């Protein structure tokens, strides 16, 4: 598929955007190209163009014809080169504060940023060091005023940030935050390069954040990265190389998407990154047209409630993959659960199974209905016809299946060590499906994980679109 979205693809994109917002599967990655602000006379200028002008006067460096972050980078570079200035970060912060005060930006925020701040996302990632995104979120979502969590990454002191399942949204400043006390934030291409190096290191990487991003669909909005940095940065949010198959799709709305070399790279090597064929500000206009503010408010009101307390051994986390197994195959269930958990997919199985005194019918029904994908492990052990615990789970899952779309793989049987899905002991409802294969020795292969992710995504799409029973 060509990486540039066609008109038909764009219509599908807006439907998918709503779907992933409903499912809490979308993370906006927001950059400086969204920070155009009205300056009078019907004109707008980018916030960082104004910062560069203020900075040039402040450090007595001549003006630049460049715009946005490119202008700031040039001024900082000339200041460091000509004056050996080691206080560039503090000078940039002073320029940011000056422009914010002069433009009264706390009350008159960039219109495009306000539109994005309406999105009911749990996490926003900012690639700029200002606080405008959090201000926009609090203005558009007044219920979180004063409560938006702001976290910044520092290569010197990596932040062990774990996004929350409930409560106010968070803004993660990936390249540092000017309002932080340590004045550790990227103000030039040289700084960005050091940040990218740190993000890849084994002991300085914000691993919890990156693991979270790899499990979400990312929407890159106006980051303005050059070709090489765009490739490197987008790769951070993926489990594997661009050319590998993936169950998730990310979208790029950026000036980079018009770079011929970058588009050619995606066309040849990337199957799951799509470029929106409009500048970021035009994209925001389309966002307002396709997803009006009232629809976004409705989505926010219907956001997931806090996760209730549950017995982790007996009660499934809603939306998980449910592994059903014979007790003799528990070791293999453990291997699958560990591999899926590592890849960002919630996986569950009953570690204790049901004991005397439990209302087993109610327990089984509740856990099967709460799962997104039901995965029965089929082996020589399961050929027995006696009334075993796993067979009650199978019966409930089969009964729960009617009404689902054929492509939504609620039932995902797994055959262990060459066991045949056609064995007479296997229910006909399972035999009609394509089974995954898992050897009793060795590791869970990436192809197995990807197949489960695809099934999970199809089931998730059906669930949030309201077609699940």
Buried (B, 14 or more C-beta within 10 A) or exposed (E): EEBBBEEEBBEEBBEBBBBBBBBBBBBBBBBBBBBBBEEEEEEBBBBBBBBBBBBBEBBEBEEBEBBBBBBBBBBBBBBBEEEEBEBBBEBBBBBBBBBBEEBEBEEEBBBBBBBBBBBBBBBBBBBBBBBBBBBBBBBBBEEBEEEBBBBBBBBEEBBEBEBBEEEBBBBBBBBBBBBBEEBBBBBBBEBBEBBBEBBEEEEBBBEBBBBBBBBBBBBBBBBBBBBEBBBBBBBBBBBEEBEBEBBBBBBBBBBBBEBEEBBEBBEEBBBBBBBBBBBBBEBBBBBBEBBEEEEBBEBBEEBBEEEEEEEEEBBBBBBBBBBBBBEEBBEBBBBBBEBBEEBBBBBBBBEEBBEEEEEBEEBBBBBBBBBBBBBBBBBBBBEEEEEBBBBBBBBBBBEBBEEBBEEBBBBBBBBBEEBEBEBEEBBEBBBEEEBBBBEEEEEBBBEBBBBBBBBBBBBBBBBBBEEBE
